[in-house]
């Protein structure tokens, strides 16, 4: 979606209450038809392939949004990934989508006659992905690991699949946020003897992430000062450098 279209769509979404889905149901894959004016952005083949692999394991997490006539509103990559899965692995497709039925979120309007509303819903659907708890993310991660996804430092070997990028696609969060979810274990677990190097690394990353969040909050507040004093100005510079150092330390720990 172009910047101008996205800005306009978001303005529409905020100025009027964007339609809420009239139903959450299922629809056959072939009944989910193209947008009236085609895709607003080109589909990424690598993204589609990675999504197909993850959907084969955990299913479709977020339903595809369609209008009253089954036209696509949001979820073009997901639809393409499901089509690829059906083509390449019919058994996995049948397992995840019994009777070929795909979960959808249907909006009660015709996108051909109300294209502005269609753009607004596409923008808001892509903007407001569901927030998963760390426990939910770890549960999804466990299912991916059981299917052979690799969660280890360094680049995956040929034929291996990386866990964290797959989670990024599934839950719609950045790699950094995925790391925080996976490292957000209870304190009791972090303090359990400290003899396992992997546990110690997770603890270090968790503590550093918490420190980084605190510094980011202060930096945001400090930027709102009308007339910051000399001490605050000096501290702002040191805090920025400290945040960069913490981010580097986290990256090094995760590459060990």
N, C-alpha and C positions, 0 to 999 in steps of 0.2 A: 504494500500500500504506500502511495506517495505521501510525503510529509504533509502536503496541503490537504489531501483527502483525509488522512488520519486526524489532522487537527480539526477539520470540519466535522468529522464523524464524532470525535470526542466532545466537541461543542454541542452537537445535537444530543448526545447521550446525557450531558449535564443539564442542558436547558429544558429537556422534557424527560419524563420518566420513561426510559427505554423499556420496551415490552419485556415482560417476564415470560418464560416458556409456558405455553398452555399445557404441555404434557411432556413427560419423559417416557419414551417407549422404545420400540425397535422398528427397524426398517431393513428390507433386503439391501445389500450393498448396491446392486444395480439400480435400485429405486432412488438412491441418493444422486441426484443429477447435478450437472455443472451450474455454476453461477450464471446469471443472465449475461453479464459482460465478461465472463471468464475470470481467471484468478487475478487478484489485485497485486500479487507478487509471484515471481517464478518459484516453482517447487525445487527443493534441493535434493538431488538423487541420493547423496550420502545420508542425509537426514531421514529420507524415506526408508532406506535399507536398514538403518539402525533402529528406527521405530518398529519396523516389521519384525526384527529379531526380538525386541523386547515385548511386543504384543503377543508373540508366540508363547512367551513364558508367563507374563502376568495379565494378559488380556488388555482390553481398552479401558484405561483409567478414566478418561474424560470423554463423555458422549459427544458425538458430532452434532453441531447445530444446523438445523434446516428450517426452511420456511413452511408455510401451510401446504405447499405442493411438492415438498421433498427436495427443493433446491438447496444446495450447499450455502450456508452462511459463514461458518467457521469450522476449521478442521480439515483443510485440504491435504495437509501432509498425512494426517491420520487416515483419511479415506484412501489415499494412494498407498499407504503402508499396508492397509488391510487388503487391498487389491493385490499387492505384491505377495503377501502371505498366502492368499488363496491360490495364486499361480504357482508359487514355489513350494509350499508345504500344505497341501489340502487337508492333511490329517490335523495339523495344529490349528488351521482355520476352522475346521469342523468342531474341534474341542472348545475353542474360545467363542465361537459364534454358532451355537446350535441352530440348525435349520437355516443357516446363512443369514441370521438376523443380527443387525448391528445396533448397539445402543445409540439412541439419538435424543436430542433435546429439540422439540418442535415449537416454533414460534408461529402464532396465529395471524400471519399477514402474508401477502404476496410480494416477494422481493422485486418482481418485474414492475409492479405499479408503485412500489414504495422503495426505490433504490437508496434513498438517504437513510431510511431506517435500517436497511440491510447493512450499509457501511457502519452505522453506529453500533449495531449488534456485533459485527465482526471485530470492531475495535475493542468493545467492552469484554467480549468473550475471551479475546487474546490477552487482555489486560488483567482480568480478575481470575487467574488460575487459582484453584483451591489450594489453601495452605494445609500442608500435611504436618502432623506432629513428628518429632524425631523417632518415636516408637513406630509409627506407620512407615516412615521411610526405611528404617532398619528392617522391618518385616518384608518390604518389597525387595530390599537389598539381599536378604537371606534367600529369597526365591530365585533371584538372578544368580547368586553364587551357586546354588544347587544346580542351576542349568549350565554352569561352566563359565560364568562371567568372572573376570579376574580383578581383584582389589589389592593391588600391590604397586609399589613405586616403580617408576620407569615406564617405558613404552611397551605395550603388549607385543608378544611375539606373534609371528604370522599364524593366523588361525585362531588366536585368542581374542576375546572380547573384553573391553574395559568396562568395569562396573560403573564408575562415577559418571562418565559421559552418558551412559544409558539412563541412569537415574535423572540426570539433568533434563533429558528429553521427556521422560515419563512424567515428572512432577512439575516441569516448567520453571525450575529454579536454576540459578547459576551454579557452576562447579564449586565456587566458594561456599555458597549456602548448603550445597549437598555435603561438603566436608564438615560443616558445622553440625548438620543433622547427625551424621554418622559418628561424630566425636562427642556428641552431647549425651554421655553416659552418666549414670548416677555417681555422686562423689564417693560413695562406698566402694564402687567398683574401681574407681581411680586410685583409691588408697589401699587396695588389696595387696599388700606386700611389696609391690614395686619391683618384683624380680623379673618379670617378663618385659623385655625391651619394647615389644609392640605396645604393651599397656602403658609403659612410661612415655612413649612417644605420643600416644593418644592423650595422655594427661597433659603433657607439655602443650600440645596443640590446643586442647580445650582451654587451658588457663590463658594462653596467649590470645586466643580468639575473644575470650571474655574481656581481656584488657583492651584489645583493639576496639571492641564495641563501645566500651566506656570512653575511650579517647575520641572516637568518632562523634559521640553524643556531645562531649564538651566542645569539640571543634565547631560543630554546628551551632551550638549556643553562642560561642564566642564570636562567630561571624555576624550575629544579629546585634552586637553591641553598637550603639550609635557613635560613641567616642571612647574606644578602648584605651586604657592607660598604657604607659610604657611597659610595665611588667606583663600585662596581658598580651601585648603585641609580641614581646620577646618569647613568651610561652607558646604562642600560636606557632611560631616557626619551629620551636623545639618539638612540639607535639606532632607536627607534620613529619618531621624527620623520624621521630620515634615510631609513628605509624608505618612509615616505609620500612624501617628496620624490623618491626614485628612481622610485617607481611613477608619479608625476605626470610626471616627465621622460620615462619610457618612453612613456607615453600621448601626450605632445606630439610626440615624435619620430615615432611611428607615424601621427599625424594630419597630418604635414607633406606 
